[in-house]
Amino acid sequence: MTITVITQRDGSLRQQATVKEFSALAVDAPREVGGDESAPDPHDYFDLSLGACKAMTALMYARRKQLPVETITATVERDASDEARGHYRLTVTLAFEGIDDPETLNRLLEIADRCPIQRLMTASEVDITTRPA
């Protein structure tokens, strides 16, 4: 799969991203580094991918087990205060509407912790190569 990111020609840091057929994805930088904050920044996309993956993983499990999950709300809190020292903290809170049983809730949380993005973020070695076009 290829993701294309192109700088807009308006002098800003804003980027336009295309993923598969989705071309309306924008990325910008925070004001403190010269961006306009007109779109989510790269950290936001990193963090939201974890929240979305956990929710989707739990929902797939709930559907397979025919659990009465109506909605899942994933809230991701970021603590980047030590990022420069190599420590980035994310706390994900999952709310399951339709689930009251504590045992079922705990099982859904266990399953959510197995999402592919969490494994990628925590247990994978990622090699990155940058080259000219």
C-alpha angles and dihedrals in degrees: 000000000000127000117196122204119187127187114237113239097232099095093257129115090242116128131197114219131200119198114178104313094337107104102159096082114122129191126192137169130246118266092247090068096040102274128127096228088231092141139012114296124232091265090055091055091047092051097042091051088062094049093046093047093050092049094047093046092051091045093052089051092047091051093047090051091041092237116169096246109154100176138351121212116197117194116191120198118194128208107185095160092114098034092113087059092050100262119116118172127202124181116194120196116194122199117193114200109208097028117103102153111099093211092054091045091053091049091052090051090050090051092047089055088061095061115134094241093055089050090048092050096045111025108027132087107224119202116202124193122188117196138164120263 
